[in-house]
Amino acid sequence: EDLDVDIAIIGAGGAGLSAALKASEAGKSVVILEQMPIIGGNTNRATGGMNVAGTKYQEADGIKDDKQTWYDDTMKGGKNLNDPQLLKTLVDNAPDALEWLNDMGAGLTKVTLSGGQTNPRIHQPEDGSPVGPVIVEVLSNKLKELNIPILLNTTADSLIEKDGTIVGVKATDKNMNPFTINSKSVILATGGFGANAEMVIEYNENLEGFSTTNHAGATGSGITMAEEVGADLVDIDQIQIHPTTDPETGYLFTEGLRGDGAILVNKEGKRFTNELLTRDIVSKNILAQTDKIAYLVVNQEMADENASLSGYIEDGYATKGETIEALGSEIGIDSSTLATTLKNYTKYVNNNNDEEFDRTHLTQTLAEGPYYTIPVTPGIHHTMGGLKIDTQTHVLDKKGNKIKGLYAAGEVTGGIHGGNRIGGNAVADIIVFGRIAGETSANEID
Ligand code: ADP
């Protein structure tokens, strides 16, 4: 059955849910379309946390950080491809976005370090549990409270344009029947295309055969729909591989694990990289090892402190050894080489000087067992490129003009992360720009 609303939002991930709340708070009627049987998209799979600089949580931990340092880290990590205005919008608006989530009960108060960051600034749930499901839950609880409808198993197929303005969506409902949503504007929050192998290879042929960390709904359809109405794309070939995914399934092991002290060794039992470099470099270094495989090495002490890690162990991803020698023979790595690697690493931590790879933030000595290893290989993770937007989330056409009535936020957009996304910046991105999309679209209709 056809629908009439003020604003149609396509995609029920972090960006779409945030946009819906903001538009609804501004008094507009809203509907969210979600093609999958559940909400949350790739946001559900966000394991790390939300980067924000200059928060009271950092201050409480004695961490000195500021927006400029975050901006600079992100530019550097993104190879200076990032859009300066969009990045500035991100860092300026993230503190409010974090408080907004925490006011709703997200509890992102624990601050740790992640790859490519000068200072600890990734805000996580206090028990270290994965951030994505927590965010999706607080946002959807609030949506329920406000009676904002989410149509599951409902796919947006195309945008409706009238006299140069986007005025609705053609969609397919859960019974596979076509229907129309007439709206005053549309927000695309459809996420990236990391699960669409064909599209990945179309834009970057080097990525053929890689596994993906993405949920099945990361199909890139929002990009296609917007292109059909003249949208411009930016950085579309910039596709991130995440260094630590399960070689069989693509399941992702959080970057925070390395931030919290895990090391990487190769099949020869040796370290080969500073584990805290940016994702692209760590991935490249793993791909240069035998069979493109590395092992995360951690110990019981770490597992006792880290909910994500103990989850991986419970779920059977890790192999255990009472001693490092036992662990080596368990997974077929030369035990004495592995023992030497660990002994050296313990020494580096104790001296606070990684003589081989210059790793900083040497927090865990890994001096005592039991030990665990998790085999990892890089997998397709995030599509940095996408729709070209301005700082108000208007989708721009190839001449740089706004496409009237069309807004976009989250992974479907490009420009914020440049050539490589820093861990923790996606969650900040989807909440900050999702909120802006909801506010702007609401303000621009009567
Ligand atoms: P973000 O992190 O940018 O919020 P997510 O991947 O978390 O992105 O969420 C995007 C959501 O959009 C996913 O749940 C996905 O299934 C949904 N989606 C993508 N394309 C369509 C479409 N054509 N119609 C309906 N939902 C879509």
Boltz pocket constraint, residues with backbone or C-beta under 6 A from the ligand:
constraints:
  - pocket:
      binder: B
      contacts: [[A, 10], [A, 11], [A, 12], [A, 13], [A, 14], [A, 15], [A, 16], [A, 33], [A, 34], [A, 35], [A, 36], [A, 38], [A, 39], [A, 40], [A, 41], [A, 42], [A, 43], [A, 44], [A, 154], [A, 155], [A, 156], [A, 157], [A, 189], [A, 190], [A, 191], [A, 192], [A, 217], [A, 218], [A, 219], [A, 220], [A, 221], [A, 222], [A, 409], [A, 410], [A, 411], [A, 412], [A, 426], [A, 430]]
      max_distance: 6.0
